[in-house]
Structure formats: C-alpha cells, structure tokens
Amino acid sequence: MSRFTIDIDNTFDKTLTNLVNDTSASTKAEVIRNAVAVYNYLKSATPKDANGTQVVSIKDADGTEKQVMIP
C-alpha cells in the first residue's frame, strides 16, 4: 500500500475527527479513502451537461433538493 503525507490545518483535522466519530470509519485515513471513493464514483457516474459541468442532485430529509457541482 502506498503512503502519503499531507499537511492539514486544525479545522480540517477536527472535521476528520468528527467524521470518524459520526460514521463507521475507524480512522481518519479511512474517512479520506471513503471520500476519494465517493468522489471517484460521482465523477464516473454523473454525466456532463452541455457546458461540460457535472451536477449531482441531493434531496434532504425534508424534501429540499440541492445541487452540487462536481469539480
């Protein structure tokens, strides 16, 4: 397995810690691996529109729909 070293600020570190505590992930590295896997899936499964933009629609529990652009 390859290893990477990244510099993160305190806010990002707290976000990773919160995600470990709020999900089934057991480590910060697992959170990052899961995030990259989701990003990869969204990039491959989302068609580009006429402008070449990829947009995913997300519906909240209350039915509010939001659109997220995939960079």
Secondary structure, DSSP 8 states (H G I E B T S, - for coil): ---------HHHHHHHHHHHHHSS--SHHHHHHHHHHHHHHHHHHS-B-TTS-EEEEEE-TTS-EEEEEE-
